[in-house]
Amino acid sequence: MTITQEVDSTRIWVEGLNRGDVSVAHEAFAPDCVIHITGIAEPIRGVEAWTQVVAGLLAAFPDLHFTVEERLVVGDRVTIRWHARGTHTAPLGPVPATGRAVSIDGLVLDRVADGKVAERWEQWDQSLMLQQLGLQ
């Protein structure tokens, strides 16, 4: 994977997220991708399941805006440091809307094959988000 391909893939995904359009996941992730997220017991398997998870987050935070702060490409691995801000205006699972703003940071390590994310490891500060929502 070239740096240009990585930049294009990340740009497509982040721009899609910022528009609330999870359908772009099909351009950035392999159909059988595996997503590991700290705080979620089992990996998310497949781009369809992944889009459902992300769509739920974007429904709860419709103004959520992601910024890629830094990225590093080494071989088939891509590391991304990101920041996001948004307002909790709709239910997030069983949690009703709080109307509160969140500001969170995260890290992603992707393994890329054939220009698409095949496996992702992601960490973000879920505890801080819960504190900002007044839930902890």
URMO-V165090 format. One record per residue. PSI is psi in whole degrees, 0 to 359 (* if undefined). NEAR is the number of other ideal C-beta (glycine too) atoms within 8 Angstrom. D_FIRST is the distance of its C-alpha to the first C-alpha in Angstrom with 1 decimal. Layout:
# URMO-V165090
PSI	NEAR	D_FIRST
PSI	NEAR	D_FIRST
This chain:
# URMO-V165090
133	8	0.0
162	5	3.8
323	6	6.7
317	6	8.2
318	9	6.3
315	13	7.0
317	9	10.3
315	8	11.1
313	14	10.6
316	13	12.6
314	8	15.0
314	11	15.7
311	12	16.4
318	12	18.5
320	9	20.4
314	13	21.2
316	13	22.5
341	9	24.6
352	6	26.1
22	7	26.7
95	7	24.6
351	11	22.9
339	7	22.3
350	11	19.0
328	13	17.8
338	8	17.4
336	8	14.7
338	12	12.7
144	11	13.7
148	10	14.1
326	7	17.8
30	8	18.5
157	15	16.7
126	10	18.7
120	12	19.5
122	11	21.5
127	9	23.5
131	8	26.1
348	4	29.5
119	8	28.7
315	2	30.0
144	4	28.0
150	7	24.3
127	12	23.7
119	8	22.6
147	9	21.1
328	12	19.9
314	6	23.6
320	9	24.9
315	13	22.4
326	11	23.4
316	8	27.0
310	10	26.6
321	11	25.0
322	9	27.5
319	10	30.3
315	10	29.2
331	12	28.9
321	9	32.3
330	13	33.9
72	14	32.3
340	11	32.1
14	7	31.7
129	12	28.9
124	8	26.7
142	10	23.4
129	8	22.2
116	10	19.0
326	7	20.7
149	6	17.8
151	11	14.2
129	6	12.5
124	10	8.9
110	5	9.3
235	4	7.1
14	6	6.3
137	10	9.0
125	14	9.7
133	12	13.4
131	11	15.3
124	11	19.1
163	13	20.9
144	11	24.5
147	13	26.3
143	9	29.9
176	11	31.9
133	10	35.4
93	14	36.4
3	9	38.4
163	9	38.1
144	9	38.3
98	10	35.6
233	5	36.4
357	3	40.1
118	9	40.1
160	4	41.8
138	9	40.7
341	9	41.7
5	6	41.1
151	9	39.7
148	8	36.6
152	13	33.8
113	7	31.5
155	12	28.8
153	10	25.9
167	12	23.0
142	11	20.0
137	11	16.9
115	10	14.6
143	12	11.9
123	10	10.3
137	14	7.4
132	8	7.7
38	5	7.3
5	7	6.1
153	12	9.1
121	13	10.7
325	10	12.5
139	10	14.5
139	13	15.6
123	8	18.3
137	12	20.1
134	7	23.3
160	11	25.5
81	8	29.2
325	8	30.9
317	7	34.2
319	8	34.2
316	11	33.6
321	9	36.5
316	9	38.6
332	11	37.9
357	11	38.9
24	6	42.1
355	7	41.5
*	4	41.6
